[in-house]
């Protein structure tokens, strides 16, 4: 999976989790949804994404050499 797809996956999971928590626990969790949305927005303008930096340091999304010849 590519790095971009991992970022989309994390963003989707975080948004759904915060909406779930806002519905069943406290509406204050909606601020987390705002944070994720703002982070996606600013990332599209500045190409700076904290999650991308973290995932790169963890080695996620690197293309592995194919074992086929």
C-alpha positions in Angstrom: 0.0 0.0 0.0 1.3 3.5 -0.8 2.0 6.2 1.8 -0.9 8.3 0.4 -3.4 5.4 1.0 -2.2 4.9 4.5 -2.7 8.6 5.2 -6.3 8.4 3.8 -6.9 5.2 5.8 -5.8 6.9 9.1 -7.8 10.0 8.4 -10.9 8.0 7.7 -10.5 5.9 10.8 -9.9 9.0 13.0 -12.9 10.8 11.6 -15.2 7.8 12.1 -13.8 7.1 15.6 -14.3 10.7 16.7 -17.9 10.8 15.3 -18.6 7.5 17.2 -17.2 9.0 20.4 -19.1 12.2 19.9 -22.3 10.4 19.5 -21.9 8.0 22.5 -19.6 9.9 24.9 -19.2 13.6 24.5 -19.8 16.1 21.7 -16.3 17.6 22.5 -14.9 14.8 20.3 -16.1 16.7 17.3 -13.1 19.0 17.8 -10.9 16.0 16.9 -12.8 15.7 13.6 -12.1 19.5 13.1 -8.4 18.9 13.7 -8.2 16.0 11.2 -10.1 18.1 8.6 -7.9 21.1 9.1 -4.8 19.0 8.9 -5.9 17.5 5.6 -6.7 21.0 4.3 -3.4 22.5 5.3 -1.6 19.5 4.0 -3.1 20.0 0.5 -1.8 23.6 0.5 1.6 23.2 2.1 2.5 19.6 1.4 3.4 19.3 5.1 1.8 16.3 6.8 2.9 15.2 10.3 1.5 11.7 9.8 3.5 11.3 6.6 6.7 12.2 8.5 5.9 9.6 11.2 5.0 6.9 8.7 8.2 7.5 6.7 10.3 7.2 9.8 8.6 3.9 10.6 9.3 2.7 7.0 5.7 2.5 6.0 4.9 2.7 2.3 8.3 1.9 1.0 8.3 -0.2 -2.2 9.6 -3.6 -1.5 11.7 -5.3 -4.3 9.7 -7.9 -6.1 10.8 -11.6 -5.6 9.9 -12.4 -9.2 12.5 -12.3 -11.9 
